[in-house]
Amino acid sequence: MTIFDEYLNRTRREFLNTTASGLGALGLGSLLTQDGLITPATAATSDISEGVQIQPPHFAPRAKSCIFFFMAGAPSHIDLFDPKPKLNELDGKPLPKEVWKDARFAFIKPDTAVLLGSPRKFTRYGECGMEFSDLLPHLGSQADNLLMVRSMFSEEFNHHPGQLMMQCGVSRFGMPTMGSWINYGLGSESDNLPGYVVLTAGRGSSGGATLYQSGFLPSSYSGVLFRNSGEPVLNLQNPQGLPPALQRAGLDALANINRQRYQEVHDPEIMSRIRNYELANRMQTAAPELTDLSDEAQVTLDSYGIGRVEPKGDFRGSLPHLNTMDSFARNCLLARRMVERGVRFINVIHASWDQHSKLDEHLTYNATVVDQPIAALIHDLEQRGLLDETLVVIGAEFGRTPLGENRNERKYNTGRDHHPHCFTMLLAGGGIQGGQVYGETDEIGWNIRENPVHVNDLHATLLHLFGLDHLRLTHRFQGRDFRLTDVGGQVVHDWIA
């Protein structure tokens, strides 16, 4: 049957569907975009080209890319970023019931719990005098580039819901993550690498792959999990003996079949499938080149801490058979190389910071893993002129309690429970005004005293830095216009330079 015969045999409904999905949809999309009723990305969903097209932002952006360090499991703000001398004075004393009566705990038995002071020593760094724990001297050296937000809060007190809230804006399954939304709104600047890449180190997060899914957005906006050694992406390389010409012929045949199916059902996921196959083909050359660090100067490798020796011990943020120290350092250097190659969003996940016991031992290990490499990355980006347009974010799903954990009738409180009422995040570059501390918590680090910032406020501000209005960046799904900030979110203009 010829192509002409196929068109003649189409039903009236098929003709109308094709018309609505073609020139008519393009014209309608243009008009709706001019009226501000849909985003350019939404209008572009009718485009069946094979790339994730670059879209114009809503207004002039400050950031072009983001490196989001997700410290899954939740570091203790009290021991790293938010010194509390009064808490040390009250060490071992109970917290009045009127303070904790409405709080929800994962494990603590509040009736018998007592306050746990911190052994950490804090030092002021930079011209701004920002305070960091003695576990983070390298990050302290970047104080004048950093915004420290001490007044973050969330409603979720368990890991997976809290991690979904931080990554997706809501604590529900099946929702797009930050990286998906940003690439959906702006498209990808890289032809040979994904616009959204995920790097991991340590034990893995509670949320797993749900923390880099595309949800109801096309799968071409999902995060792609990279490895920093060996094959960059599992199953990326051709089987042994498959010639490139034969692979190309197979891809072309598969694309033709998929295009024919698309013309019949107009499912945008079919076009995502074609894009993913073609991107994987291009990545076979680009990904190995990306992860080959042989062209990096030794002084650069040393500054990131690549080659650090893993200490002996079973730490909460490590795996016995892996060198997490070296792996995380490589991830930081790879993140810089990805920014240079146009990757829009890089999510670097390190787990776990869930120190319910042996807080001093495990927190010391985890802080040592991340301190030098992240500081080196910020410095490296600044030296290369990339920091102004690269947003660096460091944070987690919540903080840790000022109360020591007392489950299982422990005689000594050596850890802290989950605490969503206040926690700290750090930001740098990409239009952020460094050298400032925003927000304040009470004298024991239990509640926020000044300038509370909800997780959705963080999301609204991140999108704003990319030139995206969080109220306009929407996608209609199941009869509703969804967005990253759900039904909340306010841009925090005080953060912006």
C-alpha positions in Angstrom: 0.0 0.0 0.0 1.3 3.4 -1.0 1.5 6.4 1.4 -1.3 8.0 -0.8 -3.5 4.9 -0.3 -2.9 5.1 3.5 -4.2 8.7 3.6 -7.2 7.8 1.5 -8.1 5.1 3.9 -8.0 7.3 7.0 -11.3 7.8 8.8 -12.9 11.2 9.2 -11.9 11.1 12.9 -8.3 10.3 12.0 -8.3 13.3 9.6 -9.6 15.6 12.2 -7.2 14.3 14.8 -4.3 14.8 12.4 -5.4 18.3 11.5 -5.8 19.3 15.2 -2.3 17.9 16.0 -0.6 19.6 13.1 -0.9 23.1 11.6 -4.1 23.9 13.6 -2.3 23.0 16.9 0.7 25.0 15.9 -1.4 28.1 15.2 -3.5 27.6 18.3 -0.3 27.1 20.4 1.1 30.3 19.1 -2.0 32.3 20.0 -2.3 30.8 23.4 1.4 31.5 24.1 1.0 35.1 23.1 -1.9 35.4 25.5 0.2 33.8 28.3 -2.3 30.9 28.7 0.3 28.2 28.0 4.1 28.0 28.1 6.3 27.8 25.0 7.2 24.3 26.1 3.6 23.3 26.2 3.0 24.7 22.7 6.1 22.8 21.5 4.6 19.4 22.4 3.1 19.3 19.0 6.6 19.4 17.5 7.7 15.9 16.4 11.3 16.8 15.7 13.9 14.5 17.3 15.5 16.9 19.7 14.3 18.5 22.9 14.1 22.0 21.5 15.5 25.1 23.3 12.6 27.3 24.4 12.7 31.0 25.3 12.4 31.8 29.0 9.6 34.0 30.3 12.1 36.7 31.2 15.9 37.3 31.2 17.5 34.4 33.2 20.4 34.6 35.6 21.2 30.9 35.6 21.8 28.5 32.6 22.4 25.3 34.6 22.1 23.9 38.1 24.1 21.5 40.2 21.9 20.3 43.0 23.7 18.4 45.8 21.1 16.3 47.6 22.3 15.1 51.0 19.7 12.4 51.3 18.9 11.4 54.8 19.2 14.9 56.2 22.3 16.4 57.8 22.1 18.0 61.2 21.8 21.7 60.8 22.7 22.1 64.5 26.1 20.4 64.1 27.0 21.9 60.7 25.5 25.3 60.0 23.5 26.7 62.9 25.4 27.0 66.2 23.3 26.8 69.3 25.2 27.7 72.6 22.0 27.6 74.5 21.3 24.0 73.4 24.7 23.1 74.9 23.8 24.7 78.2 20.6 22.7 78.3 22.2 19.4 77.3 20.5 16.5 79.1 17.4 18.5 80.1 13.9 17.7 78.9 12.0 19.9 76.4 8.8 21.4 77.7 5.7 19.5 76.4 4.1 22.7 75.1 7.0 22.9 72.6 6.8 19.4 71.2 3.2 18.5 71.8 2.1 19.1 68.1 5.3 17.6 66.6 5.5 14.2 64.8 8.5 12.0 65.3 9.8 9.1 63.4 11.4 7.3 66.4 11.8 9.6 69.4 9.7 8.9 72.5 9.1 12.6 73.5 8.0 12.0 77.0 11.4 10.8 78.1 13.6 12.5 75.5 16.2 15.1 76.5 18.1 17.8 74.6 21.4 16.9 73.0 24.1 19.5 72.7 26.7 19.6 69.9 30.4 19.0 70.4 31.2 20.9 67.3 33.2 24.1 67.2 32.1 26.9 64.9 34.3 29.4 63.1 33.5 32.6 61.2 34.7 32.7 57.6 35.1 35.3 54.9 34.4 39.0 54.9 30.8 38.1 55.7 31.7 36.2 58.9 29.5 33.2 58.1 29.7 30.5 60.6 30.6 26.9 59.7 31.2 23.8 61.8 34.8 22.5 62.2 33.7 19.6 60.0 33.3 22.0 57.0 36.5 24.2 56.7 36.6 24.0 52.9 33.0 25.1 52.5 33.8 27.8 55.0 36.5 29.1 52.6 33.7 29.8 50.1 31.5 31.8 52.5 31.5 35.0 50.5 30.1 33.0 47.5 27.4 31.3 49.6 23.9 32.1 50.7 23.1 30.2 53.9 19.4 29.8 54.4 18.7 28.7 58.0 14.9 28.9 57.9 13.8 26.2 55.5 10.9 24.1 56.5 8.7 21.3 55.2 5.6 19.4 56.3 7.1 15.9 55.7 8.9 14.2 58.5 9.8 10.9 56.9 12.5 10.4 54.2 10.7 9.3 51.1 7.8 11.8 51.4 10.3 14.5 52.3 12.6 13.7 49.4 9.7 13.7 47.0 8.6 17.1 48.4 12.1 18.5 47.8 12.6 17.1 44.4 9.0 17.2 43.0 7.3 20.0 45.0 4.8 17.6 46.4 5.1 14.3 48.3 3.1 12.2 45.8 4.4 9.6 43.4 4.3 10.1 39.6 5.2 13.9 39.7 8.0 15.5 37.6 11.1 16.6 39.4 12.9 19.9 39.3 15.3 18.9 36.6 12.4 17.7 34.4 10.4 20.9 34.9 13.4 23.1 34.0 14.3 21.1 30.9 10.6 21.1 29.9 10.5 24.8 30.2 13.7 25.6 28.5 14.9 22.6 26.5 18.4 21.3 26.4 21.5 23.1 25.2 23.5 19.8 24.7 23.1 17.8 21.5 25.1 14.8 22.7 24.2 14.5 26.4 20.9 14.5 28.3 19.7 17.8 29.6 19.1 16.2 33.0 21.8 13.9 34.6 22.0 12.1 37.9 25.1 11.1 39.8 25.1 9.1 43.0 27.5 8.1 45.8 27.1 6.3 49.0 24.3 3.9 49.9 21.5 5.3 47.8 18.5 7.4 48.8 15.2 6.2 50.2 13.5 7.7 47.2 15.5 5.9 44.6 14.6 6.6 41.0 11.4 8.5 42.0 13.7 11.4 42.7 14.7 11.9 39.1 11.6 10.8 37.2 9.7 12.9 34.6 6.3 11.9 35.9 3.5 12.8 33.5 6.0 14.8 31.3 7.5 13.0 28.3 10.2 10.5 29.3 12.8 12.5 27.3 12.7 14.9 30.3 13.7 12.2 32.9 17.0 12.2 34.7 19.6 9.9 33.2 21.7 8.0 35.8 25.4 8.3 35.0 28.3 6.4 36.6 31.7 8.0 37.2 33.7 4.9 36.2 33.4 2.1 33.8 30.6 2.3 31.3 29.0 5.8 31.9 25.5 4.6 31.3 24.6 0.9 31.7 23.9 -0.8 28.4 25.0 2.2 26.4 27.7 0.6 24.3 26.9 -1.7 21.4 27.2 -5.5 21.8 30.6 -6.8 20.6 30.6 -7.4 16.9 27.8 -4.9 16.0 29.1 -2.6 13.2 28.1 1.1 13.5 26.5 0.9 10.0 24.2 -1.9 11.0 23.3 -0.1 14.2 22.4 3.0 12.2 20.3 1.0 9.8 18.4 -0.5 12.7 17.8 2.9 14.3 16.5 4.3 11.1 14.1 1.3 10.6 12.9 1.6 14.2 12.4 5.4 13.8 10.3 4.9 10.7 8.1 2.3 12.4 7.7 4.6 15.4 6.8 7.6 13.1 4.1 5.5 11.4 2.7 4.6 14.7 2.8 8.2 15.8 0.8 9.2 12.8 -1.9 6.7 13.8 -2.2 7.4 17.5 -0.4 10.8 18.1 1.0 9.7 21.4 3.9 12.1 22.3 5.6 9.3 24.2 6.4 7.7 20.8 8.4 10.8 19.8 10.2 10.7 23.2 11.1 7.1 22.4 12.7 8.2 19.0 14.5 11.1 20.7 15.9 8.7 23.4 17.2 6.2 20.9 18.9 9.0 18.9 20.4 10.6 22.0 21.7 7.2 23.2 23.4 6.8 19.8 25.1 10.2 20.1 26.0 9.5 23.7 28.1 6.5 22.7 30.8 8.9 21.8 30.1 11.9 24.1 29.6 10.0 27.4 33.0 8.2 27.5 34.7 11.4 26.5 32.9 13.2 29.4 34.0 10.7 32.0 37.6 10.5 30.8 39.5 12.8 33.2 42.9 12.3 31.6 42.8 15.8 30.1 42.4 17.4 33.6 45.5 18.9 35.2 46.8 17.0 38.3 46.3 20.2 40.4 42.7 20.1 39.5 42.3 16.4 40.4 44.0 17.1 43.7 41.9 20.1 44.5 38.7 18.0 44.2 40.2 15.2 46.3 40.2 12.6 43.5 42.2 9.6 44.7 41.4 10.1 48.4 41.7 7.0 50.5 38.5 5.6 52.0 38.9 5.3 55.8 38.2 1.9 57.4 34.8 1.5 59.0 31.1 0.9 58.3 29.8 4.5 58.0 26.2 5.5 57.3 27.3 7.3 54.1 29.5 4.6 52.6 29.4 1.1 51.1 32.1 -1.3 52.2 33.1 -2.3 48.6 33.2 1.3 47.2 35.4 4.3 47.8 32.8 6.9 48.4 35.5 9.6 49.1 36.8 9.2 45.5 33.4 8.6 43.9 31.9 11.8 45.3 34.9 13.8 44.3 34.7 12.5 40.7 31.0 13.4 40.7 31.8 17.0 41.5 34.4 17.2 38.7 32.0 15.5 36.3 29.3 18.0 37.2 31.6 20.9 36.1 32.4 19.1 32.9 28.7 18.6 32.2 28.0 22.3 32.8 30.7 23.0 30.2 28.9 20.7 27.7 25.5 22.2 28.1 23.8 19.9 30.6 21.0 21.9 32.1 20.4 20.1 35.5 22.8 17.8 37.4 21.5 16.1 40.5 24.3 14.8 42.7 22.9 12.5 45.4 24.8 11.3 48.4 23.3 9.1 51.0 22.8 8.6 53.8 22.9 11.4 56.4 20.3 9.6 58.5 22.3 9.6 61.7 20.0 8.2 64.4 23.0 7.0 66.4 26.8 7.5 66.4 26.2 11.0 65.2 29.7 12.3 65.8 31.4 9.4 64.0 29.1 9.2 61.0 28.6 13.0 60.5 32.4 13.4 60.6 32.8 10.9 57.8 30.0 12.3 55.6 31.2 15.9 56.0 34.7 14.8 55.0 33.2 13.2 51.9 31.5 16.3 50.6 33.4 19.3 52.1 36.6 19.5 49.9 35.0 18.5 46.5 32.0 20.9 46.7 34.2 23.8 47.8 36.7 22.9 45.0 33.8 22.9 42.5 32.5 26.3 43.5 36.1 27.7 43.3 36.7 26.0 39.9 33.4 27.3 38.4 34.4 30.8 39.6 37.9 30.6 38.2 36.5 29.5 34.8 33.9 32.2 34.7 31.0 29.8 35.0 29.7 30.5 38.5 27.7 33.5 37.5 25.5 31.3 35.3 25.7 28.1 37.3 23.4 27.7 40.3 24.9 25.4 43.0 22.4 24.2 45.7 23.3 22.1 48.7 20.5 20.6 50.9 18.3 17.8 52.0 14.7 16.9 52.8 14.7 18.2 56.4 17.0 18.7 59.4 17.6 16.9 62.7 16.1 17.3 66.2 17.7 19.1 69.1 16.5 16.2 71.1 18.6 13.1 71.3 17.1 9.9 70.0 15.9 7.6 72.8 14.3 4.6 71.2 15.0 1.1 72.4 15.7 2.4 75.9 19.1 3.6 75.0 21.2 4.7 78.0 23.1 7.3 75.9 21.6 9.6 73.2 24.1 9.6 70.3 21.9 10.6 67.4 19.1 12.9 66.3 15.6 12.2 64.8 14.0 13.7 61.7 13.1 17.4 62.0 11.1 19.2 59.3 10.3 22.4 61.3 13.6 24.1 60.4 16.8 23.2 58.5 19.6 24.8 56.5 20.4 24.9 52.8 23.2 26.6 50.9 23.1 28.3 47.5 25.8 29.9 45.3 26.2 31.4 41.8 23.5 31.7 39.2 22.3 35.1 40.3 22.5 34.4 44.1 23.8 37.1 46.4 26.6 35.4 48.3 28.0 36.2 51.7 24.7 36.4 53.5 22.8 34.4 56.1 19.0 34.4 55.6 16.5 33.5 58.3 16.9 32.6 61.9 16.0 29.7 64.2 15.3 29.8 67.9 18.0 29.3 70.6 17.9 25.5 70.4 17.2 25.0 66.7 13.6 23.8 67.1 11.5 26.4 65.3 12.0 29.4 62.9 12.1 32.9 64.3 12.5 34.9 61.2 11.9 34.6 57.4 10.5 31.1 57.0 11.1 29.6 53.6 8.9 26.7 52.4 10.3 24.1 50.0 8.0 25.5 47.3 9.5 29.0 47.9 12.9 27.5 47.1 11.4 26.0 43.9 9.8 29.3 42.8 13.1 31.1 43.3 15.1 28.5 41.4 12.7 28.7 38.5 12.9 32.5 38.6 16.7 32.4 38.4 16.2 30.4 35.2 13.9 33.0 33.8 10.8 30.9 34.4 7.6 32.1 36.2 6.6 29.2 38.4 2.9 30.2 37.9 3.2 30.0 34.1 5.3 26.9 33.8 2.4 24.4 33.8 1.4 21.1 32.2 -2.2 20.0 31.8 -2.6 16.4 33.0 -5.9 14.6 33.8 -7.9 17.8 33.5 -5.7 20.0 35.7 -2.8 22.4 35.2 0.1 21.1 37.3 3.2 23.0 38.3 6.4 22.4 40.3 5.2 24.6 43.2 1.7 22.9 43.3 -0.6 25.5 45.0 2.1 27.6 46.8 5.5 29.1 46.4 6.8 32.7 46.5 10.0 34.0 44.9 12.5 35.1 47.7 13.8 38.2 46.0 16.2 38.9 49.0 18.4 36.1 47.8 18.9 37.5 44.3 21.9 39.7 43.5 
